[in-house]
Amino acid sequence: MSPSPAGLGSRAVPDFVTRAPPRGYPGLNPATKLVLAFGEAAIAFGVRGWTGPLVIVAVVLLTAGFAGVLRRMLPFVLATIPLVASIVLVNTFIYPGATDVIATIGPLSPTWTGLTVALQAMLRVVAFALSVAVFALTTPTDDLLADLERRGLGRRGVFVIGAAIATVPRMIERAGDIIDAQRARGLDTEGSPWRRIRGIVPLAGPMISGALGEVEERTMALEARAFSAPGPRTPIRSLPDTAAERLLRWSFGLLVILALLGTVAGIIALP
């Protein structure tokens, strides 16, 4: 039995056009979630002391819990470990001007002042990573790009943002395919650290050539779809943007600006 024209038409429409928006926090407009993420990061880094980053971490964790993405945030937290470790070590052991020594370990003298600064900086980095993680896990890339283009961002800007977001996942996927192909040809990429380092060389060549080939393919595909054609494009899908969300964006943005200005001017002095 042949499929009906209606069935063929529904399958021909891309998923992001017919996909119903989720409920709760993931269903907010991408611009709203973007403003919240940037505002939370700004407060975490801009408000001095412990209060700013601690409040942001608590708010982001509660948001992630309500959005159902709390467990999926672990890779984002793990990605901050190298940066956090370097911040803690450098500030604790060689913080300039600190004299309150905790203990003397050979030529190094960790200080309480350096440790305090390091822990505050660590909280700021974690708060930033968590706010970005909530935004990334609750906002599909195609929704973000469609909303940015609807708000007037040029197609070149939309393409740059989309390509930047998709670069890391695409590179990871390509690296996995290349490693599997090299192993199928007998290349040993496991075992001792020297063998792993030696396996990077045959991996780098296909990675670079594949990336260059993909750039050419994407360029030809864009030109075939009239990417450089003048005039605005007609949006296929319009995401909901209620008056309450617009009020939330402006109110939260104003609150963030006032908090930063108050901190810089010394009006807000939090512990």
C-alpha positions as CSV (number, residue, x, y, z in Angstrom):
1,M,0.0,0.0,0.0
2,S,1.5,3.3,-1.0
3,P,1.8,6.1,1.5
4,S,-0.7,9.0,1.1
5,P,0.5,12.4,-0.1
6,A,-0.3,13.8,3.4
7,G,2.0,11.3,5.0
8,L,4.8,12.1,2.5
9,G,4.4,15.8,3.2
10,S,4.6,15.4,7.0
11,R,7.7,13.3,6.7
12,A,9.3,15.9,4.3
13,V,8.9,18.7,6.9
14,P,12.0,18.9,9.2
15,D,11.5,18.0,12.8
16,F,12.4,21.5,14.1
17,V,9.5,23.0,12.2
18,T,6.8,20.7,13.6
19,R,8.3,20.0,17.0
20,A,6.1,21.2,19.8
21,P,7.8,23.4,22.4
22,P,8.3,21.6,25.8
23,R,6.8,22.8,29.0
24,G,8.5,24.5,31.9
25,Y,11.9,26.1,31.8
26,P,12.9,24.3,28.5
27,G,9.9,25.8,26.8
28,L,11.0,29.4,27.4
29,N,12.0,31.4,24.4
30,P,15.7,31.0,23.6
31,A,16.3,34.7,24.1
32,T,14.9,34.5,27.6
33,K,17.2,31.6,28.5
34,L,20.2,33.4,26.9
35,V,19.6,36.5,28.9
36,L,19.2,34.5,32.1
37,A,22.5,32.6,31.4
38,F,24.5,35.7,30.6
39,G,23.0,37.6,33.6
40,E,23.8,34.7,36.0
41,A,27.4,34.6,34.7
42,A,27.8,38.3,35.0
43,I,26.6,38.3,38.6
44,A,28.8,35.4,39.5
45,F,31.9,37.2,38.2
46,G,30.9,40.8,38.9
47,V,29.6,40.7,42.5
48,R,32.4,40.5,44.9
49,G,32.7,38.1,47.8
50,W,31.0,34.8,48.4
51,T,27.4,35.9,48.0
52,G,27.2,36.4,44.2
53,P,28.6,33.0,43.1
54,L,26.9,31.1,45.9
55,V,23.5,32.5,45.0
56,I,24.0,31.8,41.3
57,V,25.1,28.2,41.9
58,A,22.1,27.6,44.1
59,V,19.7,29.2,41.6
60,V,21.2,27.3,38.6
61,L,21.0,24.0,40.5
62,L,17.4,24.6,41.3
63,T,16.7,25.5,37.7
64,A,18.4,22.4,36.5
65,G,16.4,20.3,38.9
66,F,13.1,21.7,37.7
67,A,14.2,21.4,34.0
68,G,15.3,17.7,34.5
69,V,18.9,18.2,33.3
70,L,20.7,18.0,36.7
71,R,22.5,14.7,36.0
72,R,23.4,15.7,32.4
73,M,25.4,18.7,33.8
74,L,28.2,16.5,35.1
75,P,30.4,16.6,31.9
76,F,30.3,20.5,32.1
77,V,31.5,20.4,35.7
78,L,34.2,17.9,34.9
79,A,35.4,20.1,32.0
80,T,36.2,22.9,34.6
81,I,38.6,20.7,36.7
82,P,41.8,21.6,34.9
83,L,41.1,25.3,35.1
84,V,39.8,25.1,38.7
85,A,42.9,23.1,39.8
86,S,45.3,25.6,38.3
87,I,43.4,28.5,39.9
88,V,43.5,26.9,43.3
89,L,47.2,25.9,43.1
90,V,48.5,29.2,41.8
91,N,46.5,31.4,44.1
92,T,47.0,29.3,47.2
93,F,50.8,28.9,46.9
94,I,52.0,32.1,45.1
95,Y,49.3,34.8,45.8
96,P,51.2,38.1,45.8
97,G,51.3,40.1,49.0
98,A,49.8,37.4,51.3
99,T,51.6,36.9,54.6
100,D,49.1,34.7,56.5
101,V,51.0,31.4,55.9
102,I,49.1,28.2,56.5
103,A,52.2,26.0,56.5
104,T,55.6,25.8,54.8
105,I,56.0,23.0,52.3
106,G,59.6,23.2,51.1
107,P,60.0,26.4,49.1
108,L,56.2,26.9,48.9
109,S,54.1,28.7,51.5
110,P,50.3,28.4,51.0
111,T,48.4,31.3,52.5
112,W,44.9,31.7,53.8
113,T,44.4,34.8,51.7
114,G,45.4,33.0,48.6
115,L,43.1,30.0,49.5
116,T,40.2,32.3,50.0
117,V,40.7,34.1,46.7
118,A,41.1,30.7,45.0
119,L,37.9,29.3,46.4
120,Q,35.9,32.4,45.4
121,A,37.4,32.2,41.9
122,M,36.5,28.4,41.7
123,L,32.9,29.2,42.7
124,R,32.7,31.8,39.9
125,V,34.0,29.4,37.3
126,V,31.6,26.6,38.4
127,A,28.7,29.1,38.4
128,F,29.6,30.2,34.9
129,A,29.9,26.6,33.7
130,L,26.6,25.6,35.3
131,S,24.7,28.5,33.8
132,V,26.0,27.7,30.4
133,A,25.2,24.0,30.9
134,V,21.6,24.7,31.7
135,F,21.2,26.9,28.7
136,A,22.9,24.4,26.4
137,L,20.9,21.4,27.7
138,T,17.5,23.1,27.5
139,T,17.9,25.0,24.2
140,P,18.1,23.2,20.9
141,T,20.6,24.8,18.6
142,D,18.1,25.2,15.7
143,D,15.6,27.0,18.0
144,L,18.3,29.4,19.1
145,L,19.4,30.1,15.5
146,A,15.8,30.5,14.3
147,D,15.0,33.0,17.1
148,L,18.2,35.0,16.5
149,E,17.5,35.3,12.8
150,R,13.9,36.3,13.5
151,R,15.2,39.1,15.8
152,G,17.3,40.5,13.0
153,L,20.7,38.9,13.3
154,G,22.2,38.5,9.8
155,R,22.4,35.1,8.2
156,R,26.2,35.3,8.3
157,G,26.1,35.8,12.1
158,V,23.6,33.0,12.5
159,F,25.9,30.7,10.4
160,V,29.0,31.6,12.5
161,I,27.2,31.0,15.8
162,G,25.7,27.7,14.5
163,A,29.1,26.5,13.2
164,A,30.8,27.4,16.4
165,I,28.3,25.5,18.5
166,A,28.5,22.4,16.3
167,T,32.3,22.4,15.9
168,V,33.2,20.5,19.1
169,P,30.6,17.7,18.8
170,R,31.4,17.3,15.1
171,M,35.1,17.1,15.8
172,I,34.5,14.5,18.6
173,E,32.3,12.4,16.3
174,R,34.9,12.6,13.5
175,A,37.7,11.7,15.8
176,G,35.8,8.6,17.0
177,D,35.2,7.5,13.4
178,I,38.8,8.0,12.5
179,I,40.0,6.0,15.5
180,D,37.7,3.1,14.7
181,A,38.9,3.2,11.1
182,Q,42.6,3.2,12.1
183,R,42.0,0.3,14.6
184,A,40.3,-1.7,11.8
185,R,43.5,-1.2,9.8
186,G,45.6,-2.6,12.6
187,L,46.8,0.6,14.3
188,D,47.4,0.2,18.1
189,T,45.9,3.2,19.9
190,E,45.7,1.7,23.3
191,G,48.2,0.5,25.9
192,S,51.2,2.6,27.1
193,P,51.2,6.4,27.1
194,W,53.8,6.3,24.3
195,R,51.6,4.2,22.1
196,R,48.7,6.7,22.7
197,I,50.9,9.7,21.8
198,R,52.2,7.9,18.7
199,G,48.6,7.3,17.7
200,I,47.9,11.0,17.5
201,V,50.0,11.4,14.4
202,P,47.8,9.2,12.1
203,L,44.8,10.9,13.7
204,A,45.8,14.5,13.0
205,G,46.1,14.1,9.2
206,P,42.5,12.8,8.5
207,M,41.1,15.2,11.1
208,I,42.6,18.3,9.3
209,S,41.8,17.1,5.8
210,G,38.3,16.1,6.8
211,A,37.7,19.5,8.4
212,L,38.9,21.3,5.2
213,G,36.7,19.0,3.0
214,E,33.7,19.7,5.2
215,V,34.3,23.5,4.9
216,E,34.2,23.2,1.1
217,E,31.1,21.0,1.2
218,R,29.3,23.4,3.5
219,T,30.2,26.4,1.3
220,M,28.9,24.7,-1.8
221,A,25.7,23.7,0.0
222,L,25.1,27.2,1.2
223,E,25.7,28.7,-2.2
224,A,23.3,26.2,-3.7
225,R,20.6,27.4,-1.2
226,A,21.1,31.1,-2.1
227,F,23.0,32.0,1.1
228,S,24.3,35.2,-0.5
229,A,21.0,36.2,-2.0
230,P,19.9,39.8,-1.0
231,G,16.9,40.4,1.1
232,P,15.6,38.9,4.4
233,R,14.6,35.3,4.6
234,T,11.1,34.1,5.6
235,P,11.2,32.3,8.9
236,I,9.7,28.9,8.8
237,R,9.0,28.6,12.5
238,S,8.1,31.3,15.0
239,L,8.8,30.4,18.6
240,P,6.4,31.6,21.3
241,D,7.5,34.8,23.1
242,T,5.0,36.0,25.7
243,A,4.7,39.4,27.3
244,A,5.6,37.9,30.6
245,E,8.9,36.6,29.1
246,R,9.7,40.0,27.6
247,L,9.1,41.6,31.0
248,L,11.3,39.0,32.7
249,R,14.2,39.6,30.3
250,W,14.1,43.4,30.7
251,S,13.6,43.2,34.5
252,F,16.4,40.7,35.0
253,G,18.8,42.6,32.7
254,L,18.1,45.8,34.6
255,L,18.7,44.0,37.9
256,V,22.0,42.6,36.7
257,I,23.2,46.1,35.5
258,L,22.2,47.7,38.8
259,A,23.9,44.9,40.8
260,L,27.2,45.4,38.8
261,L,27.0,49.2,39.0
262,G,26.3,49.0,42.8
263,T,29.3,46.6,43.3
264,V,31.7,48.8,41.3
265,A,30.5,52.0,43.1
266,G,30.8,50.3,46.5
267,I,27.1,50.7,47.3
268,I,26.6,47.0,47.5
269,A,29.0,45.3,49.9
270,L,28.1,41.7,50.4
271,P,30.1,39.1,52.3
